[in-house]
Amino acid sequence: MRIDELYVGQSSSLSKRFTLEDVKAFARLSQDNNPVHLDKEYAENSVFHQRIVHGFLTGSLLSAIIGTQLPGNGSIYLGQTLNFRKPVYHDQLITATVTVMEIRKDKPIVKLSTVCKNEQDEVVIDGEAIVKLI
């Protein structure tokens, strides 16, 4: 998408359920083998009472939107803040939404609101991204 095709308030969303297999694959790739993500018995005895999805795996939905939908191809991350508000449990439907907040046509740089919500419409991750269009 070109910078002149963007407008403040424009948004795009993507939903996914992260399965145990997704979490195992991410653990292998990231080398984050924290048992709270993988070990049922360990997680049941944690503050979460069940296994949780890695925060960065959940946040990867935001990257998918930015790289493929809004702004899309040619988007390069300059920065991203992520605030982890609530745990995400295995097989929970998560919807990520990216919304255009500001546009700098002279650079071209876009500031985006980034939010992930669970099935109860509770915010599990929020933050902001700064993206350059090339």
N, C-alpha and C positions, 0 to 999 in steps of 0.2 A: 504494500500500500504506500502511496506517495503521501508526503506531509500535507499537501493541499487537499487530500481526501479525508483527513481526520478532522474531528470537531470535538469540543469539550462536551462531555456527557456520553459520548459514544462508548459502547461496552460490548463485550463478548464473554461467553461462558462455556465451560466444559465440565462434565460430570464423570465421576469414576468411583467404583467400589474397589478398594485395595484388598486383595485376597492374601492369604498366608503365603501363597506362592510368589506374589508380587513382593511381599516384605522379605522373603528369603532371598529372592534375586537381588533386591536392593542391598541387603546386608552383605551379600557376596561382592557386589560391585563397589560398595562404599567402604567395606571392611568394618562397618559398625555392627558388631555382633552382640550388642547389649541384650541381655536375656529378657528384658522387659518387652522387647519386640518379638522374640522367638520362642521363649520357654514358657509354656502355659502355666506350669506350677509356680515358677518364679514370679510371673506377672500377677497371678491370683493372690500372692502374698505381698504385692506392692501396693502403693497408694491408688493405683489404677484398677486393681482387682481383675484385670484381664489384659491380654496382650494389646499393645498399641502400635500404630503405624509410625514409622520414622517421620519426624517433622519435615525433613527435607524431601522425603518422597511425596508427601502431601503437597508441599510447596512447588514440586516439579510441575504440577498442573498449570501453575501460573506461567512458568517458562514455556510450556507447550502452547498456551494461548498467545503469548507475546511473540513467539517464533513462527507461529503458523496462521494466526488469525488477526490479532490486533496488537501492534501494527502489522505483524506478519513477516513474510520473507524480507530479509535485509535488515531486520531489527537486531541491534547489538546492545546487550546489557551494559550500562555504565554503573549501575548500582541497584541494590534491592534491600529493603528492610523487611524483616519478618518478625512479627510478634505472635508467639504461640499462646493462644488464649485458652484452648481446651484440648484434651487428648482426642485423637482419632483412633477408633477401634477397628479391627479387621472387619471387612465386609460392610462397613458403614458407607452409605452413599455420600460423597463429598462433591460439592459444586463450587468451582473456582470461577471468579468473575474479575475481569480487568476492565477498568473504566478510565477514559482519558480525562485528566484533571487540568493539564496545562500543555500548551504547544508553543515551542520556540521555532518558528519557521526559519529564522536566520542561521540556525546551527546545523541541521534540524534535529531537535531534541524534544522528547515527549515525556511528561511526568504522568504516571499512571497510579491509580488506586488499585490495590491487589487484595482480594478477600476470598477466603475459603469458608464455606458453611457446611454444616452437617444436615442430616435429614430433618432435624428439629428446627432448622433455620437459625442455629446458633453459630456465631463466628468462632471458628477454630484457629484461623490464622488471618491476620491483617497486616498491611504494610503499604509501602510505596515502591515503585520502580522508576528508574530513570533510564530511558532507552534512546539510542541514536539510530536514526534511519540512514542506511547507506545505499 
